[in-house]
Amino acid sequence: MPDDEAFLELIAVVKHYAGSEGGAPLAILRNVNLRVPRGAAISIVGPSGSGKTTLLNLLGTLDRPDSGRVLIDGIDLSQLDEVGLARVRNRSIGFIFQSHHLLPHLDVLENILVPTLACDDPASRRDAPDRARRLLGRVGLGERLHHLPSQLSGGERQRAAVVRALINTPPLLLADEPTGALDQRSARDLGQLLRDLNREEGVTLIVVTHSLELANDMGRVFELSDGQLAERTAPAHP
């Protein structure tokens, strides 16, 4: 079970984007605060254009806030240069996107192992194939190791993407609309899989989604609206 230790924190985070045709900057995130315990699972919902993906990019070290602080496992990301941020991404964060982004010319096992190529821990690289096979068996792809992505269903491809995100044993898993391209049954199965892996792997899970069913499957639901983030006290409804 998650404890009260804050694994991830956003403190007074502000983010603007340039306005069109030289207009005033657009405030995307306004004084956003968030505290996520280690091993927790949360979802973030909100209308299109509300800044959900921007927020996820900040958490994933793909962008920097204009002001405020983002901390992962006690590390203040604002104090890191690009090399340091890249190291955090590789060691501490797994990403799942709406599109699986599997390489079409590699089989499933080869795709899973791609992130390990940048791993600087020889022991982790050595153990990665066995971990990949174990995880692929766990998600029901144990018989698909040497299939190409084109030989998999949409749900199978997305499950392979989940394993790829977990291969380096990251403590943080970020999912951006992970069920958006799936049919209802596959989406429901993937949501259950993410929650199960959150518990089994002890990974901190943050899911950005338009799916209220998926959002409610997580432990806590936050809504981003007008640049501000607030926790829902009741299940999300359409």
C-alpha positions as CSV (number, residue, x, y, z in Angstrom):
1,M,0.0,0.0,0.0
2,P,1.2,3.5,-0.7
3,D,2.6,5.4,2.3
4,D,2.4,9.2,2.9
5,E,5.9,9.8,1.5
6,A,5.6,12.3,-1.4
7,F,7.3,10.6,-4.3
8,L,6.2,13.3,-6.8
9,E,5.4,17.0,-6.0
10,L,4.4,20.0,-8.0
11,I,4.7,23.2,-6.1
12,A,3.1,26.4,-7.4
13,V,3.7,25.4,-11.0
14,V,3.0,28.0,-13.7
15,K,3.2,27.4,-17.5
16,H,2.5,29.8,-20.4
17,Y,2.6,29.4,-24.1
18,A,3.1,32.2,-26.6
19,G,-0.1,33.9,-27.9
20,S,-1.0,33.8,-31.5
21,E,0.2,36.6,-33.8
22,G,2.2,38.2,-31.0
23,G,-0.6,38.4,-28.6
24,A,-0.4,38.0,-24.8
25,P,1.0,34.7,-23.5
26,L,-1.7,32.1,-22.7
27,A,-1.7,30.8,-19.2
28,I,-2.0,27.0,-19.4
29,L,-1.2,26.1,-15.8
30,R,-1.8,28.5,-12.9
31,N,-0.3,27.8,-9.6
32,V,-0.7,24.0,-9.8
33,N,0.1,22.0,-6.7
34,L,0.1,18.2,-6.5
35,R,1.5,15.7,-4.0
36,V,1.5,12.0,-5.0
37,P,2.6,9.3,-2.5
38,R,5.0,6.6,-3.6
39,G,3.1,3.7,-5.2
40,A,-0.1,5.6,-5.6
41,A,-2.3,5.6,-8.7
42,I,-4.1,8.8,-9.8
43,S,-5.9,10.0,-12.9
44,I,-6.1,13.5,-14.3
45,V,-9.2,14.5,-16.4
46,G,-10.3,17.7,-18.0
47,P,-11.6,19.1,-21.3
48,S,-9.5,19.1,-24.4
49,G,-7.0,22.0,-24.3
50,S,-7.1,22.2,-20.5
51,G,-3.4,21.5,-20.2
52,K,-3.4,17.8,-19.3
53,T,-0.7,16.8,-21.7
54,T,1.3,19.9,-20.8
55,L,1.2,18.8,-17.2
56,L,2.3,15.3,-18.1
57,N,5.2,16.7,-20.1
58,L,6.4,18.6,-17.0
59,L,6.1,15.5,-14.9
60,G,8.0,13.6,-17.6
61,T,10.9,16.1,-17.8
62,L,9.9,16.8,-21.4
63,D,9.3,20.5,-20.6
64,R,10.0,22.9,-17.8
65,P,7.6,25.2,-15.9
66,D,7.9,29.0,-16.2
67,S,7.9,29.1,-12.4
68,G,7.4,26.7,-9.5
69,R,9.0,23.4,-8.8
70,V,8.7,19.8,-9.9
71,L,10.2,17.1,-7.6
72,I,10.6,13.4,-8.3
73,D,11.8,11.3,-5.5
74,G,13.2,14.4,-3.8
75,I,15.1,15.6,-6.9
76,D,14.3,19.1,-7.9
77,L,14.1,18.9,-11.7
78,S,14.8,22.7,-12.0
79,Q,18.3,22.1,-10.7
80,L,19.2,19.6,-13.5
81,D,20.7,20.3,-16.9
82,E,19.5,18.4,-20.1
83,V,21.9,15.5,-19.4
84,G,20.6,15.2,-15.9
85,L,17.0,15.3,-17.1
86,A,17.7,12.6,-19.7
87,R,19.1,10.4,-17.0
88,V,16.0,10.9,-14.9
89,R,13.8,10.0,-17.9
90,N,15.8,6.8,-18.6
91,R,16.1,5.6,-15.0
92,S,12.9,6.8,-13.3
93,I,10.1,7.3,-15.8
94,G,8.2,5.0,-18.1
95,F,5.9,6.5,-20.7
96,I,2.7,5.1,-22.3
97,F,1.1,7.0,-25.1
98,Q,-2.2,6.7,-27.0
99,S,-0.3,5.3,-30.0
100,H,1.9,2.4,-29.0
101,H,5.0,3.7,-31.0
102,L,6.3,0.1,-31.5
103,L,9.0,-0.1,-34.2
104,P,7.4,-2.0,-37.1
105,H,10.6,-3.9,-38.1
106,L,11.3,-5.3,-34.7
107,D,9.5,-8.1,-33.0
108,V,7.8,-7.7,-29.6
109,L,10.8,-8.8,-27.5
110,E,13.1,-6.6,-29.5
111,N,10.8,-3.6,-29.1
112,I,10.6,-4.2,-25.3
113,L,14.3,-4.1,-25.0
114,V,14.9,-0.9,-26.9
115,P,14.9,1.3,-23.8
116,T,17.6,-0.8,-22.2
117,L,20.1,0.3,-24.9
118,A,20.5,3.6,-23.0
119,C,20.8,1.9,-19.6
120,D,24.2,2.4,-18.0
121,D,23.8,-0.5,-15.5
122,P,25.4,-3.7,-16.9
123,A,23.4,-5.9,-14.5
124,S,20.1,-4.4,-15.5
125,R,20.9,-4.8,-19.2
126,R,21.9,-8.4,-18.6
127,D,18.7,-9.2,-16.7
128,A,16.4,-7.3,-19.0
129,P,15.5,-10.2,-21.4
130,D,14.4,-12.4,-18.6
131,R,12.3,-9.5,-17.1
132,A,10.8,-8.8,-20.5
133,R,9.7,-12.4,-20.9
134,R,8.3,-12.4,-17.4
135,L,6.3,-9.2,-18.0
136,L,5.1,-10.3,-21.4
137,G,3.8,-13.5,-19.9
138,R,2.1,-11.4,-17.2
139,V,0.2,-9.3,-19.7
140,G,-0.8,-12.3,-21.8
141,L,1.9,-11.9,-24.6
142,G,4.1,-14.8,-23.6
143,E,3.4,-16.5,-27.0
144,R,3.9,-13.3,-29.0
145,L,7.6,-12.6,-28.3
146,H,8.7,-12.9,-31.9
147,H,5.6,-11.5,-33.6
148,L,5.9,-8.2,-35.4
149,P,3.6,-5.3,-34.3
150,S,1.6,-5.8,-37.5
151,Q,0.7,-9.3,-36.3
152,L,-0.8,-8.1,-33.1
153,S,-4.2,-6.6,-32.3
154,G,-4.6,-3.1,-31.0
155,G,-4.9,-4.2,-27.4
156,E,-1.9,-6.5,-27.7
157,R,0.2,-3.7,-29.1
158,Q,-0.7,-1.4,-26.3
159,R,0.0,-4.1,-23.7
160,A,3.5,-4.5,-25.3
161,A,3.9,-0.8,-25.0
162,V,3.1,-1.1,-21.3
163,V,5.8,-3.7,-20.8
164,R,8.3,-1.5,-22.7
165,A,7.5,1.3,-20.3
166,L,8.3,-1.0,-17.4
167,I,11.4,-2.7,-18.6
168,N,13.9,-0.4,-16.9
169,T,11.9,-0.8,-13.6
170,P,11.0,2.9,-13.3
171,P,9.4,4.0,-10.1
172,L,7.1,6.4,-12.1
173,L,4.7,5.4,-14.9
174,L,3.1,8.2,-17.0
175,A,0.2,7.3,-19.3
176,D,-1.3,9.8,-21.8
177,E,-4.7,8.6,-23.1
178,P,-3.5,5.0,-23.1
179,T,-6.9,3.6,-24.0
180,G,-7.9,6.3,-26.5
181,A,-7.3,4.2,-29.6
182,L,-8.8,1.0,-28.2
183,D,-12.3,-0.6,-28.4
184,Q,-14.3,-0.6,-25.2
185,R,-13.4,-4.1,-24.1
186,S,-9.7,-3.7,-24.8
187,A,-9.7,-0.3,-23.0
188,R,-11.3,-1.9,-19.9
189,D,-8.8,-4.7,-19.9
190,L,-5.9,-2.3,-20.2
191,G,-7.2,-0.1,-17.4
192,Q,-7.4,-3.2,-15.2
193,L,-3.9,-4.2,-16.2
194,L,-2.4,-0.8,-15.4
195,R,-4.0,-0.9,-11.9
196,D,-2.8,-4.5,-11.3
197,L,0.8,-3.6,-12.4
198,N,0.6,-0.5,-10.1
199,R,0.1,-2.8,-7.2
200,E,2.3,-5.7,-8.3
201,E,5.3,-3.5,-9.4
202,G,4.9,-0.8,-6.7
203,V,5.1,1.8,-9.5
204,T,3.6,5.2,-9.0
205,L,1.0,5.6,-11.8
206,I,-0.4,8.8,-13.3
207,V,-3.0,8.5,-16.1
208,V,-4.2,11.4,-18.2
209,T,-7.4,10.4,-19.8
210,H,-10.8,11.5,-21.3
211,S,-12.2,8.2,-20.2
212,L,-14.1,8.6,-17.0
213,E,-14.3,4.9,-16.6
214,L,-10.5,4.6,-16.7
215,A,-10.2,7.7,-14.5
216,N,-12.4,6.2,-11.8
217,D,-10.4,2.9,-11.9
218,M,-7.4,4.8,-10.4
219,G,-7.2,5.5,-6.6
220,R,-7.8,9.3,-6.9
221,V,-9.2,11.5,-9.6
222,F,-8.0,15.1,-10.3
223,E,-9.6,17.6,-12.7
224,L,-7.7,20.2,-14.6
225,S,-9.8,23.2,-15.5
226,D,-9.0,26.8,-16.3
227,G,-5.3,26.0,-15.6
228,Q,-6.0,24.8,-12.0
229,L,-5.9,21.3,-10.6
230,A,-8.3,20.0,-8.0
231,E,-9.1,16.6,-6.6
232,R,-12.6,15.2,-7.1
233,T,-14.3,14.1,-4.0
234,A,-16.8,11.9,-5.8
235,P,-16.5,9.6,-8.9
236,A,-16.3,11.4,-12.2
237,H,-19.4,11.4,-14.3
238,P,-20.0,12.5,-17.9
